[in-house]
């Protein structure tokens, strides 16, 4: 019997230590102050559930778990998950017209992993990877019609190696070499066909 009472007491204490999500307020009733969320006219960091343009749970003034943000029009702005008060996993961002704007991956609050961004009309704008908050590896950038314009690699967030720029009007590719973000040669133009195969040297302007 004594052991049962100790077990029940332990469970009660554990439950009391958990955050209470019982209070539900509108996002218009909370304010951002000193990097924490507060209910209006309160000096205590807010804990509870938020509805409205911000939707999710807040613990001791900090967002925790799945959270969704909306534009003032009601259209989805962005959404994702907070873990230990930091962005974690895949986050999705949207244009005001409802189309996807960007998909970005986070770890411990920093960009880590693949990223894709899109124009308002839905065509791919850029794609690449982040490592510890900086661009890393091969990145590609496209024009609004979906054609490749730039492609090259980043190292520690700086351009490194050969970067190519496509001039689609004249089917010409300009190659520029970078080292630790510094351009080390003037662009070298070559002419390519529609299959991107080299067909000759660039003509003079």
C-alpha positions as CSV (number, residue, x, y, z in Angstrom):
1,X,0.0,0.0,0.0
2,X,2.8,2.3,0.9
3,X,4.5,1.7,-2.5
4,X,1.2,2.5,-4.3
5,X,0.9,5.8,-2.5
6,X,4.5,6.7,-3.4
7,X,3.8,5.8,-7.1
8,X,0.6,8.0,-7.1
9,X,2.5,10.9,-5.6
10,X,5.2,10.6,-8.2
11,X,2.7,10.7,-11.0
12,X,1.0,13.7,-9.6
13,X,4.3,15.6,-9.2
14,X,5.2,14.7,-12.8
15,X,1.9,15.9,-14.1
16,X,2.2,19.2,-12.3
17,X,5.7,19.7,-13.8
18,X,4.3,19.5,-17.3
19,X,3.3,22.8,-19.1
20,X,-0.4,23.6,-19.0
21,X,-1.9,24.3,-22.5
22,X,-5.3,25.1,-21.0
23,X,-5.3,28.8,-21.7
24,X,-6.3,29.7,-25.3
25,X,-5.8,33.3,-26.6
26,X,-5.9,35.1,-29.9
27,X,-2.7,36.1,-31.6
28,X,-3.9,39.7,-31.2
29,X,-3.8,39.3,-27.4
30,X,-0.1,38.5,-27.2
31,X,3.0,40.7,-27.8
32,X,6.7,40.1,-28.6
33,X,8.9,41.6,-26.0
34,X,12.6,40.9,-25.0
35,X,12.6,37.9,-27.3
36,X,9.6,36.3,-25.5
37,X,5.9,36.2,-26.0
38,X,3.7,37.8,-23.4
39,X,0.0,38.2,-23.0
40,X,-1.0,41.9,-23.2
41,X,-0.6,43.8,-19.9
42,X,1.3,40.9,-18.3
43,X,4.8,40.6,-17.1
44,X,4.8,36.8,-17.1
45,X,5.9,34.9,-20.3
46,X,2.9,33.4,-21.9
47,X,2.2,29.6,-21.7
48,X,-0.8,28.3,-23.7
49,X,-2.4,27.9,-27.1
50,X,-2.6,30.7,-29.7
51,X,-5.1,31.0,-32.5
52,X,-5.5,33.5,-35.3
53,X,-2.6,34.7,-37.5
54,X,-0.3,32.7,-35.3
55,X,-1.4,29.1,-34.5
56,X,0.4,26.8,-32.1
57,X,1.6,26.3,-28.5
58,X,3.9,28.6,-26.5
59,X,5.7,27.5,-23.4
60,X,7.2,30.1,-21.0
61,X,7.2,32.7,-23.8
62,X,8.8,30.5,-26.4
63,X,7.1,28.6,-29.3
64,X,7.3,24.8,-29.1
65,X,6.1,22.1,-31.5
66,X,4.2,22.6,-34.7
67,X,3.4,26.3,-35.5
68,X,1.7,28.0,-38.4
69,X,1.8,31.7,-39.4
70,X,-0.7,33.4,-41.7
71,X,-0.8,36.7,-43.6
72,X,-3.3,39.3,-42.6
73,X,-5.4,38.2,-45.5
74,X,-5.7,34.7,-44.0
75,X,-3.5,33.1,-46.6
76,X,-0.8,30.7,-45.2
77,X,2.6,32.5,-44.7
78,X,4.9,29.7,-43.4
79,X,4.8,26.7,-41.1
80,X,7.1,24.2,-39.4
81,X,8.2,22.7,-36.1
82,X,10.1,24.2,-33.2
83,X,12.1,21.8,-31.0
84,X,13.8,23.1,-27.9
85,X,12.7,26.5,-29.0
86,X,14.6,26.3,-32.3
87,X,13.4,25.6,-35.9
88,X,13.8,22.0,-36.7
89,X,13.2,19.8,-39.8
90,X,11.4,21.0,-43.0
91,X,9.8,24.4,-43.1
92,X,7.5,25.6,-45.9
93,X,7.1,29.3,-46.9
94,X,4.5,30.7,-49.2
95,X,3.8,33.7,-51.5
96,X,0.8,35.8,-50.8
97,X,-0.9,34.3,-53.8
98,X,-0.8,30.9,-52.1
99,X,2.0,29.3,-54.2
100,X,5.0,27.7,-52.5
101,X,7.9,30.2,-52.0
102,X,10.6,28.1,-50.3
103,X,11.2,24.8,-48.7
104,X,14.1,24.9,-46.2
105,X,15.5,22.3,-43.8
106,X,16.7,23.3,-40.3
107,X,18.7,21.7,-37.5
108,X,19.1,23.3,-34.1
109,X,17.7,26.6,-35.5
110,X,20.2,26.9,-38.5
111,X,19.7,26.0,-42.1
112,X,21.0,22.5,-42.7
113,X,20.2,20.5,-45.7
114,X,18.4,21.0,-49.0
115,X,16.6,24.2,-50.0
116,X,14.4,25.0,-52.9
117,X,12.9,28.4,-53.7
118,X,10.1,29.3,-56.2
119,X,8.9,32.3,-58.2
120,X,5.3,33.6,-57.6
121,X,4.1,31.7,-60.7
122,X,5.5,28.4,-59.4
123,X,8.6,27.9,-61.4
124,X,11.8,26.8,-59.6
125,X,14.1,29.8,-58.7
126,X,17.0,28.1,-56.9
127,X,18.1,24.9,-55.4
128,X,21.1,23.8,-53.3
129,X,22.2,22.8,-49.8
130,X,23.0,24.6,-46.5
131,X,25.5,23.5,-43.9
132,X,25.5,25.2,-40.5
133,X,23.7,28.2,-41.9
134,X,25.8,28.8,-45.0
135,X,25.6,27.6,-48.6
136,X,27.6,24.5,-49.3
137,X,28.1,22.4,-52.5
138,X,26.4,22.8,-55.9
139,X,23.8,25.5,-56.3
140,X,21.6,26.3,-59.4
141,X,19.7,29.4,-60.2
142,X,16.9,29.7,-62.8
143,X,15.1,32.5,-64.5
144,X,11.3,33.0,-64.3
145,X,10.7,30.8,-67.4
146,X,12.5,27.8,-65.7
147,X,15.7,28.0,-67.7
148,X,19.0,27.6,-65.9
149,X,21.0,30.8,-65.5
150,X,23.8,30.2,-63.0
151,X,25.4,27.1,-61.6
152,X,28.4,26.6,-59.4
153,X,29.7,25.5,-56.0
154,X,30.0,27.1,-52.6
155,X,32.5,26.2,-49.9
156,X,32.0,27.6,-46.4
157,X,29.4,30.0,-47.8
158,X,31.7,31.4,-50.5
159,X,31.8,30.7,-54.3
160,X,34.5,28.2,-55.1
161,X,35.6,26.7,-58.4
162,X,34.0,27.2,-61.8
163,X,30.7,29.1,-62.1
164,X,28.7,29.1,-65.3
165,X,26.3,31.7,-66.5
166,X,24.0,30.9,-69.4
167,X,23.1,33.7,-71.9
168,X,20.0,32.1,-73.4
169,X,19.6,34.8,-76.1
170,X,22.8,33.9,-77.8
171,X,23.3,30.4,-76.4
172,X,26.5,31.4,-74.8
173,X,28.0,30.2,-71.5
174,X,30.3,32.4,-69.5
175,X,32.7,30.5,-67.1
176,X,34.2,32.3,-64.1
177,X,36.5,30.7,-61.6
178,X,36.4,31.6,-57.9
179,X,38.6,30.8,-54.9
180,X,37.1,31.4,-51.4
181,X,34.7,33.9,-52.9
182,X,37.2,35.8,-54.9
183,X,37.1,35.9,-58.7
184,X,40.5,34.8,-60.0
185,X,39.9,35.1,-63.7
186,X,37.8,37.1,-66.2
187,X,34.8,35.4,-67.6
188,X,35.6,32.9,-70.4
189,X,32.8,32.7,-72.9
190,X,31.9,29.7,-75.0
191,X,29.1,29.1,-77.4
192,X,26.8,26.1,-76.8
193,X,23.9,24.4,-78.6
194,X,20.5,23.8,-77.1
195,X,21.8,20.5,-75.6
196,X,24.5,22.5,-73.9
197,X,27.3,21.0,-76.0
198,X,30.1,23.3,-76.9
199,X,30.0,24.3,-80.6
200,X,32.6,27.0,-80.7
201,X,34.3,30.0,-79.1
202,X,32.4,33.1,-78.2
203,X,32.1,35.7,-80.9
204,X,33.5,39.2,-80.2
205,X,31.0,41.9,-79.2
